[in-house]
Structure formats: C-alpha cells, structure tokens
Amino acid sequence: MPPADFRIASDRNKHPILEVLLKVLPEQGNALEIACGTGQHAQWFAQHLPGWQWLPSDVDADALRTTDARLATSGLPNVLPAIALDVMNTSWFAGEPPKPHFDLIFCCNMLHVAPWEACAALMRGAALHLAVNGRLITYGPYFEDDVLAAQSNLDFDRDLRATNARRGLRHLTDVAREAQSVGLALHARYALPSNNLLLVWTHHRTP
Ligand SMILES: C[S@@+](CC[C@H](N)C(=O)[O-])C[C@H]1O[C@@H](n2cnc3c(N)ncnc32)[C@H](O)[C@@H]1O
C-alpha cells in the first residue's frame, strides 16, 4: 500500500491530470490503470470521464482491497473491480488469447518506486495491449537532459534511493529508449505542478 504522503499527492494531482485527460482523450473508450494504489484516481477519473470504462489494477493485494472497498461505495457504473496485475509478468492477462486491448493505459507514479526493469515491462505490455490508436499515459517526476532538475526532485530521488537502491527518478531519455524498442514513441509532454510530467505515448506512426 502506498504510504500516506502518496495518498495526499493523489488527491492533489488528480485535478491537473484530469484537465489533461479531458484535452487529449476522446469522449469514450476503455482504460486499464496500472498501479492503481488506493483507487483514488480510478474513482475520480471514472466519475469525470463517464464515457470511459475504467479497469484498475495493481500488483499489491492490499491496494486491490482498498480500491475495491472505495469503489464499492462510489456507485459508479463505469469502473470494474480491480485486478491483480504485475507489469513484470510476461503475460498481463490469464487465459490469452484473445488479448485485451485498451484505448488508454494509465500509469501514475510507478516508475520511480519500482526497479528499472519495470519500465521495460510496462512498455512491452503497453505495446501489446494498446489499441491501434491507443495511448499510454505515464505521470510522475522525471529527469530531463535539457531541463535543470528541481531541488524537490533531486531530494525525492535521493530519499527513494536511500530506502532502496533500485528505486529512483527515471531519465526521460532512458524511458523513451525503452518505449522506442517496442514501437512506442513520445507523442506529447505536459509539465504539471510540483515538477511532475504527464507523458503521452503512442504507437509509432510510419510516414
Ligand atoms: C506510489 S504508488 C502510486 C499509486 C497511484 N498510482 C497514485 O499515483 O496514487 C505506486 C504503486 O505502484 C504499484 N506497483 C509497484 N510495482 C508494481 C508492479 N511491478 N506492477 C504493478 N504495480 C506495481 C504499487 O503496488 C503501488 O500501488
């Protein structure tokens, strides 16, 4: 389960994230949320994107229980019970084929709390499960080659690495390289409050 400060952050960042989702998403579609945590985002986005069916998932059993408890009282018709999904698994869904496809795969604040290998795993799974015109959206703090790192991000990175050397903020160029290797490309970058980025990834378009 994410600690309390992640829960506070979720309540804060859901507003600017929703503003971008309303800009970049069509009226309707189906979404898979990776690393749903407490389900705060699932509830908020399902409520404010009524044309979307939202499927939350997480690797952590407590996160799934908390999400389902939250959603059970929400009365929202467009959000499904949370499913267990570890991005590191070669196969994200049991019983394939058929392989489910999503118009949106949304992953917020996971890349820096998971080992680096989770980035390649996320990109691989997204490339397999995104619909043709689908979007992978990742959100969180990143380092960028040509942007001076904010002190808050440097401090956060140091704290993450102090608790677990395999955690830490990721470099956007490294993330983009993993995306590229499975046929995804960075389509749009939005700078959001508190030095976070919302990144939209799509399948490569051949000219
Ligand atoms: C910081 S919390 C973010 C929760 C939520 N997305 C948010 O922004 O509030 C990180 C989440 O990543 C999940 N996670 C970590 N490794 C994962 C993996 N390999 N596959 C799926 N989820 C993972 C954790 O269980 C946790 O719920």
The ligand as a MOL file (V3000), in Angstrom:
LIG
                    3D

  0  0  0     0  0            999 V3000
M  V30 BEGIN CTAB
M  V30 COUNTS 27 29 0 0 0
M  V30 BEGIN ATOM
M  V30 1 C 3.3900 5.4280 -5.3500 0
M  V30 2 S 2.1530 4.2570 -5.5630 0 CHG=1
M  V30 3 C 1.1410 5.0870 -6.7850 0
M  V30 4 C -0.3100 4.7440 -6.6780 0
M  V30 5 C -1.2230 5.5410 -7.6030 0
M  V30 6 N -0.9530 5.2750 -8.9900 0
M  V30 7 C -1.0740 7.0110 -7.3140 0
M  V30 8 O -0.4720 7.7420 -8.0950 0
M  V30 9 O -1.5560 7.4300 -6.2610 0 CHG=-1
M  V30 10 C 2.9780 3.0030 -6.5220 0
M  V30 11 C 2.1120 1.8170 -6.8550 0
M  V30 12 O 2.8500 1.0060 -7.7850 0
M  V30 13 C 2.4920 -0.3330 -7.5410 0
M  V30 14 N 3.5000 -1.2000 -8.1800 0
M  V30 15 C 4.8050 -1.3290 -7.8510 0
M  V30 16 N 5.4020 -2.2650 -8.6120 0
M  V30 17 C 4.4400 -2.7170 -9.4740 0
M  V30 18 C 4.4420 -3.7080 -10.4910 0
M  V30 19 N 5.5380 -4.4230 -10.7620 0
M  V30 20 N 3.2910 -3.9350 -11.1880 0
M  V30 21 C 2.1800 -3.2180 -10.8960 0
M  V30 22 N 2.1050 -2.2790 -9.9110 0
M  V30 23 C 3.2300 -2.0350 -9.2080 0
M  V30 24 C 2.4750 -0.4040 -6.0200 0
M  V30 25 O 1.8230 -1.5510 -5.5440 0
M  V30 26 C 1.7940 0.9040 -5.6580 0
M  V30 27 O 0.3980 0.7510 -5.5460 0
M  V30 END ATOM
M  V30 BEGIN BOND
M  V30 1 1 1 2
M  V30 2 1 2 3
M  V30 3 1 2 10
M  V30 4 1 3 4
M  V30 5 1 4 5
M  V30 6 1 5 6
M  V30 7 1 5 7
M  V30 8 2 7 8
M  V30 9 1 7 9
M  V30 10 1 10 11
M  V30 11 1 11 12
M  V30 12 1 11 26
M  V30 13 1 12 13
M  V30 14 1 13 14
M  V30 15 1 13 24
M  V30 16 1 14 15
M  V30 17 1 14 23
M  V30 18 2 15 16
M  V30 19 1 16 17
M  V30 20 1 17 18
M  V30 21 2 17 23
M  V30 22 1 18 19
M  V30 23 2 18 20
M  V30 24 1 20 21
M  V30 25 2 21 22
M  V30 26 1 22 23
M  V30 27 1 24 25
M  V30 28 1 24 26
M  V30 29 1 26 27
M  V30 END BOND
M  V30 END CTAB
M  END
